[in-house]
Amino acid sequence: MKEISNSIFNLLSDFILKKSGLFLPLSKKIMVMNRLKKRADELGFESIEDYIKYAIKEDNTRENFKIIGLLTTGKTGFFREKEHFNILLNNILPILFSKKKTIKVWSIGSSTGEEPYSLGIMIDMYIRNNFINGFFSILATDINIESLRVARDGVYLEHQLSGVPDEIRDKYFIIESMKNEKSYRIRSFLRDRISFVFDNIIDSKIFDIFDIIFMKNTIMYFSTEKREVALNKVYNSIEEGGYFFIGITETIDDIKHNFKRSGFIKVYTKFQ
Ligand SMILES: C[S@@+](CC[C@H](N)C(=O)[O-])C[C@H]1O[C@@H](n2cnc3c(N)ncnc32)[C@H](O)[C@@H]1O
């Protein structure tokens, strides 16, 4: 596999930074080549460089999205970073539902849907178990069109549900297929509460205000400037007294922001 030149790598890196916020240093060259090789072969390009030139052309929207998708990671899972779902259930939902009937949630970088569905399950369980006259809606956004398609479909293989307790699986999923590995579909009453929308957090077209925002494991590889842009957008999109969750292993201490610590791990609030 012929190595891509630094000048082409820099063109790609500038493109990805501008379009997604992701910062790709030169040290990631081999990783980038490994991720792009299959697609370059599939489309019949002689070299990865030729594929990059084709994929980053301004008028090649379809491939623009494809290459961004290949270079960003979509790793996720149901109830990933479980402590956050426990904090939500035991601490945050009681506070929010004591103040209002309807709760609005935004999952930014929702990938293939496991995060917003887990949020929906938690909130629905809380409402039912506490006999609350409450309602919720969830907006889930991502820049990966393929991930959004999987998320909207809401069908997952049995191994993808390994973090889901049996009683939750029985209540919120129905068996879709028994072929090879079993697959499960999210039940429509939950599916209908969640909207999956394409949106780029560094150039967001969402102008709603939310009570809870999850932006976990999404801006961790962004440049400092783009992380600031994303945080500012979140700050302006959250209610006074709302809650903002970041990934357990990430930090926002190194960037300018106006959030206050909530006292819960990697959960912030907004109070003027
Ligand atoms: C590692 S996944 C995290 C999924 C989920 N939040 C979690 O923690 O399990 C990161 C997701 O962020 C999305 N993403 C990357 N850049 C983005 C951007 N500029 N705007 C919106 N989503 C973005 C990726 O497509 C990917 O689906």
Ligand as a Chemical Component Dictionary entry (heavy atoms), coordinates in Angstrom:
data_LIG
# 
_chem_comp.id                   LIG 
_chem_comp.type                 NON-POLYMER 
_chem_comp.pdbx_formal_charge   0 
_chem_comp.three_letter_code    LIG 
# 
loop_
_chem_comp_atom.comp_id 
_chem_comp_atom.atom_id 
_chem_comp_atom.alt_atom_id 
_chem_comp_atom.type_symbol 
_chem_comp_atom.charge 
_chem_comp_atom.model_Cartn_x 
_chem_comp_atom.model_Cartn_y 
_chem_comp_atom.model_Cartn_z 
_chem_comp_atom.pdbx_ordinal 
LIG C1  C1  C 0  -17.798 7.333  19.679 1  
LIG S1  S1  S 1  -19.415 7.727  19.096 2  
LIG C2  C2  C 0  -20.221 8.048  20.634 3  
LIG C3  C3  C 0  -21.609 7.503  20.682 4  
LIG C4  C4  C 0  -22.349 7.752  22.003 5  
LIG N1  N1  N 0  -22.469 9.159  22.284 6  
LIG C5  C5  C 0  -21.659 7.043  23.143 7  
LIG O1  O1  O 0  -20.987 7.669  23.965 8  
LIG O2  O2  O -1 -21.791 5.805  23.221 9  
LIG C6  C6  C 0  -19.191 9.369  18.423 10 
LIG C7  C7  C 0  -20.283 9.773  17.461 11 
LIG O3  O3  O 0  -20.158 11.177 17.219 12 
LIG C8  C8  C 0  -20.462 11.425 15.862 13 
LIG N2  N2  N 0  -19.875 12.719 15.475 14 
LIG C9  C9  C 0  -18.581 12.994 15.177 15 
LIG N3  N3  N 0  -18.441 14.282 14.835 16 
LIG C10 C10 C 0  -19.678 14.841 14.940 17 
LIG C11 C11 C 0  -20.184 16.153 14.709 18 
LIG N4  N4  N 0  -19.385 17.136 14.285 19 
LIG N5  N5  N 0  -21.509 16.388 14.910 20 
LIG C12 C12 C 0  -22.332 15.376 15.324 21 
LIG N6  N6  N 0  -21.915 14.114 15.542 22 
LIG C13 C13 C 0  -20.598 13.851 15.351 23 
LIG C14 C14 C 0  -19.847 10.240 15.133 24 
LIG O4  O4  O 0  -20.415 10.073 13.852 25 
LIG C15 C15 C 0  -20.183 9.094  16.103 26 
LIG O5  O5  O 0  -21.397 8.496  15.780 27 
# 
loop_
_chem_comp_bond.comp_id 
_chem_comp_bond.atom_id_1 
_chem_comp_bond.atom_id_2 
_chem_comp_bond.value_order 
_chem_comp_bond.pdbx_ordinal 
LIG C1  S1  SING 1  
LIG S1  C2  SING 2  
LIG S1  C6  SING 3  
LIG C2  C3  SING 4  
LIG C3  C4  SING 5  
LIG C4  N1  SING 6  
LIG C4  C5  SING 7  
LIG C5  O1  DOUB 8  
LIG C5  O2  SING 9  
LIG C6  C7  SING 10 
LIG C7  O3  SING 11 
LIG C7  C15 SING 12 
LIG O3  C8  SING 13 
LIG C8  N2  SING 14 
LIG C8  C14 SING 15 
LIG N2  C9  SING 16 
LIG N2  C13 SING 17 
LIG C9  N3  DOUB 18 
LIG N3  C10 SING 19 
LIG C10 C11 SING 20 
LIG C10 C13 DOUB 21 
LIG C11 N4  SING 22 
LIG C11 N5  DOUB 23 
LIG N5  C12 SING 24 
LIG C12 N6  DOUB 25 
LIG N6  C13 SING 26 
LIG C14 O4  SING 27 
LIG C14 C15 SING 28 
LIG C15 O5  SING 29 
# 
